[in-house]
Amino acid sequence: MVQSWAAKLIEEYRTSDPRLLAERLGIEIREEGSGQIGGLKRYSEYREKPSTIIIYRDQIGPAHAERIAHELFHHLEKIKLGRRLPGSEAGAAEFSRIFTFGD
């Protein structure tokens, strides 16, 4: 499923650039300062309403494309399935690897 979602997106939008895909899907990308909440480090997050990907600058450095792809997966879960899947984080990691390394 993860590979087929990635392949369909790349084919339909004719790009494998996660930032461009997010833009074409109408998802806002915003950078915010701190992803630290107590002992928890957040690198990025997907917010459903309105569709927004938050990248936390203090945690992620230059790996924005990987984090955007990760959160795009969570967006697809919501719009295609209406929920997060069991093993959602592993699926998001695989999805981001496809966009980062072309697997």
For each residue, the residues with C-beta under 8 A, 3 or more apart:
1: 4 5 91
2: 5 6 73 91 94 95 98
3: 6 7 94 98
4: 1 7 8
5: 1 2 8 9 73 76 80 95
6: 2 3 9 10 95 98 99
7: 3 4 10 11
8: 4 5 11 12
9: 5 6 12 13 21 72
10: 6 7 13 14 15 16
11: 7 8 14
12: 8 9
13: 9 10 20 21 24
14: 10 11
15: 10 20 21 24
16: 10 21 99 102
17: 20 21 65
18: 21 22 65 66 68 69 72 96 99
19: 22 23 29 64 65 68
20: 13 15 17 23 24
21: 9 13 15 16 17 18 24 25 72
22: 18 19 25 27 29 53 68 72
23: 19 20 26 27 29
24: 13 15 20 21
25: 21 22 51 72 75
26: 23 51
27: 22 23 51 52 53 72 75
28: 50 51 52 53
29: 19 22 23 52 53 55 68
30: 52 53 54 55
31: 54 55 56 57
32: 35 54 55 56 57
33: 56 57 58
34: 56 58
35: 32 41 42 43 44 45 56 58 59 60
36: 40 41 42 58 59
37: 40 42
38:
39:
40: 36 37
41: 35 36 59
42: 35 36 37 45 56 59
43: 35 55 56 59 60 67
44: 35 53 54 55 56 60 67 68 70 71
45: 35 42 53 54 71
46: 51 52 53 54 71 74 75 78
47: 50 51 52 53 54
48: 51 78
49:
50: 28 47
51: 25 26 27 28 46 47 48 75
52: 27 28 29 30 46 47
53: 22 27 28 29 30 44 45 46 47 67 68 71 72 75
54: 30 31 32 44 45 46 47
55: 29 30 31 32 43 44 60 64 67 68
56: 31 32 33 34 35 42 43 44 59 60
57: 31 32 33 60
58: 33 34 35 36
59: 35 36 41 42 43 56
60: 35 43 44 55 56 57 63 64 67
61:
62:
63: 60 66 67
64: 19 55 60 67 68
65: 17 18 19 68 69 99 100
66: 18 63 69 70 96 99 100
67: 43 44 53 55 60 63 64 70 71 96
68: 18 19 22 29 44 53 55 64 65 71 72
69: 18 65 66 72 73 95 96 98 99 100
70: 44 66 67 73 74 92 93 95 96
71: 44 45 46 53 67 68 74 75 92
72: 9 18 21 22 25 27 53 68 69 75 76 95
73: 2 5 69 70 76 77 88 91 92 95 96
74: 46 70 71 77 78 84 88 92
75: 25 27 46 51 53 71 72 78 79
76: 5 72 73 79 80
77: 73 74 80 81 83 84 85 88 91
78: 46 48 74 75 81 82 83 84
79: 75 76
80: 5 76 77
81: 77 78 85
82: 78
83: 77 78
84: 74 77 78 88
85: 77 81 88 91
86:
87: 90 91
88: 73 74 77 84 85 91 92
89: 92 93
90: 87 93 94
91: 1 2 73 77 85 87 88 94 95
92: 70 71 73 74 88 89 95 96
93: 70 89 90 96 97
94: 2 3 90 91 97 98 103
95: 2 5 6 69 70 72 73 91 92 98 99
96: 18 66 67 69 70 73 92 93 99 100
97: 93 94 100 101 103
98: 2 3 6 69 94 95 101 102 103
99: 6 16 18 65 66 69 95 96 102
100: 65 66 69 96 97
101: 97 98
102: 16 98 99
103: 94 97 98
